[in-house]
Amino acid sequence: MAKSPNAFRTISETAEEVGAPQHVLRFWETKFDFIAPVKRAGGRRFYRPDDVMVLKAVRRLLHDEGLTIRGVQRLVQEQGLVRLTAYADPVAMLEIDSGERSEPTMETGANPGVSNRLETVLGELEAARARLEAVLRR
């Protein structure tokens, strides 16, 4: 039986969902004061859904984006946890970057703010690719 999305997770469940070993989650607790799972008798850790989202964002920033621990700490200090948790969800990241927070439309279910931002990013990537190809042809 699957747990409810709002249920607390054990460290093994969280580690699997985040994609990082348990010892890494424990290490991150020592480096990031905003990672604070609930501890029950015997020191057993239980992670709330928000904790899991924060951990996913931290993993993505450290492993995928190449930030250092200090870089993540600085990001949270300067921009807050909302900005950090957006890294757990790339669509939310685009919404924050573009400053747009519109509701999905009834006809398509698409978010026009995100769609416009994606089109802009795609255009920028295509222009960069063209410049790179021109340099490589020289």
VEXDREN-2710 file (C-alpha; in Angstrom, 1 decimal):
% VEXDREN-2710
k/r/px/py/pz
1/MET/0.0/0.0/0.0
2/ALA/1.4/3.4/-1.0
3/LYS/1.7/6.2/1.5
4/SER/-0.3/9.4/1.3
5/PRO/1.6/12.3/-0.3
6/ASN/1.3/14.1/3.0
7/ALA/2.6/11.2/5.1
8/PHE/6.0/11.4/6.9
9/ARG/8.8/9.4/5.3
10/THR/11.6/7.4/7.0
11/ILE/15.2/8.2/6.1
12/SER/15.4/5.2/3.8
13/GLU/12.2/6.2/1.9
14/THR/13.5/9.8/1.7
15/ALA/16.9/8.8/0.5
16/GLU/15.4/6.7/-2.3
17/GLU/13.0/9.5/-3.3
18/VAL/15.7/12.2/-3.2
19/GLY/18.3/10.0/-4.9
20/ALA/21.0/10.5/-2.2
21/PRO/22.3/7.9/0.3
22/GLN/21.2/8.1/3.9
23/HIS/24.6/9.2/5.3
24/VAL/24.5/12.1/2.8
25/LEU/21.1/13.3/4.2
26/ARG/22.5/13.1/7.7
27/PHE/25.6/15.1/6.6
28/TRP/23.4/17.8/5.0
29/GLU/21.6/18.2/8.3
30/THR/24.9/19.3/9.8
31/LYS/25.6/21.8/7.0
32/PHE/22.1/23.3/6.3
33/ASP/20.1/24.5/9.4
34/PHE/16.9/24.5/7.3
35/ILE/17.0/20.7/7.0
36/ALA/15.5/19.5/10.3
37/PRO/13.5/16.3/10.2
38/VAL/11.3/15.3/13.1
39/LYS/13.2/13.0/15.4
40/ARG/11.3/10.4/17.4
41/ALA/12.4/8.0/20.2
42/GLY/15.9/6.6/19.6
43/GLY/16.7/9.5/17.2
44/ARG/14.7/8.0/14.3
45/ARG/14.2/10.6/11.6
46/PHE/10.9/11.3/9.8
47/TYR/10.8/13.7/6.9
48/ARG/7.8/15.9/6.1
49/PRO/6.8/16.4/2.4
50/ASP/8.3/19.8/2.6
51/ASP/11.6/18.4/3.9
52/VAL/11.7/16.0/0.9
53/MET/11.2/18.9/-1.5
54/VAL/14.0/20.8/0.1
55/LEU/16.3/17.8/0.0
56/LYS/15.5/17.3/-3.7
57/ALA/16.4/20.9/-4.4
58/VAL/19.7/20.6/-2.4
59/ARG/20.6/17.5/-4.3
60/ARG/19.9/19.1/-7.6
61/LEU/21.8/22.2/-6.8
62/LEU/24.9/20.3/-5.5
63/HIS/25.0/17.4/-7.9
64/ASP/23.3/18.7/-11.1
65/GLU/24.0/22.4/-11.0
66/GLY/27.5/22.2/-9.5
67/LEU/27.0/24.6/-6.6
68/THR/29.1/24.2/-3.4
69/ILE/27.6/23.7/0.0
70/ARG/28.5/27.4/0.7
71/GLY/26.8/28.4/-2.6
72/VAL/23.6/26.7/-1.5
73/GLN/23.8/28.3/2.0
74/ARG/24.3/31.7/0.3
75/LEU/21.4/31.2/-2.1
76/VAL/19.1/30.5/0.9
77/GLN/20.5/33.4/2.8
78/GLU/20.0/35.8/0.0
79/GLN/16.8/34.5/-1.7
80/GLY/15.1/32.3/0.9
81/LEU/13.8/28.8/0.9
82/VAL/11.1/29.5/-1.7
83/ARG/13.8/30.1/-4.3
84/LEU/15.6/26.9/-3.1
85/THR/12.6/24.7/-3.3
86/ALA/11.8/25.8/-6.8
87/TYR/14.9/23.9/-7.8
88/ALA/13.1/20.7/-6.9
89/ASP/10.5/21.5/-9.6
90/PRO/11.9/22.9/-12.9
91/VAL/8.5/24.3/-13.9
92/ALA/8.2/26.3/-10.6
93/MET/11.8/27.5/-11.3
94/LEU/10.7/29.0/-14.6
95/GLU/7.7/30.7/-13.0
96/ILE/10.0/32.3/-10.4
97/ASP/12.6/33.4/-13.0
98/SER/10.0/34.9/-15.2
99/GLY/8.1/36.5/-12.3
100/GLU/4.9/35.1/-13.7
101/ARG/2.5/33.0/-11.6
102/SER/-0.6/32.5/-13.8
103/GLU/-3.2/29.8/-13.4
104/PRO/-3.6/27.0/-16.1
105/THR/-6.1/27.9/-18.8
106/MET/-9.3/25.9/-19.0
107/GLU/-8.9/25.1/-22.7
108/THR/-5.4/23.6/-22.8
109/GLY/-4.4/23.1/-19.2
110/ALA/-1.2/24.9/-20.1
111/ASN/0.3/27.8/-18.1
112/PRO/0.8/30.6/-20.6
113/GLY/3.5/32.3/-18.5
114/VAL/5.6/29.2/-18.4
115/SER/4.9/28.6/-22.1
116/ASN/6.1/32.1/-23.1
117/ARG/9.2/31.7/-20.9
118/LEU/10.0/28.3/-22.4
119/GLU/9.7/29.8/-25.9
120/THR/12.1/32.6/-24.9
121/VAL/14.6/30.2/-23.4
122/LEU/14.3/28.0/-26.6
123/GLY/15.0/31.0/-28.8
124/GLU/18.1/31.9/-26.6
125/LEU/19.4/28.3/-26.8
126/GLU/18.9/28.2/-30.6
127/ALA/20.8/31.5/-31.0
128/ALA/23.6/30.2/-28.8
129/ARG/23.8/27.0/-30.8
130/ALA/24.1/29.0/-34.0
131/ARG/26.9/31.1/-32.6
132/LEU/28.7/28.0/-31.4
133/GLU/28.4/26.3/-34.8
134/ALA/29.8/29.4/-36.5
135/VAL/32.8/29.3/-34.2
136/LEU/33.4/25.6/-34.7
137/ARG/33.2/26.0/-38.5
138/ARG/36.1/28.5/-38.4
END
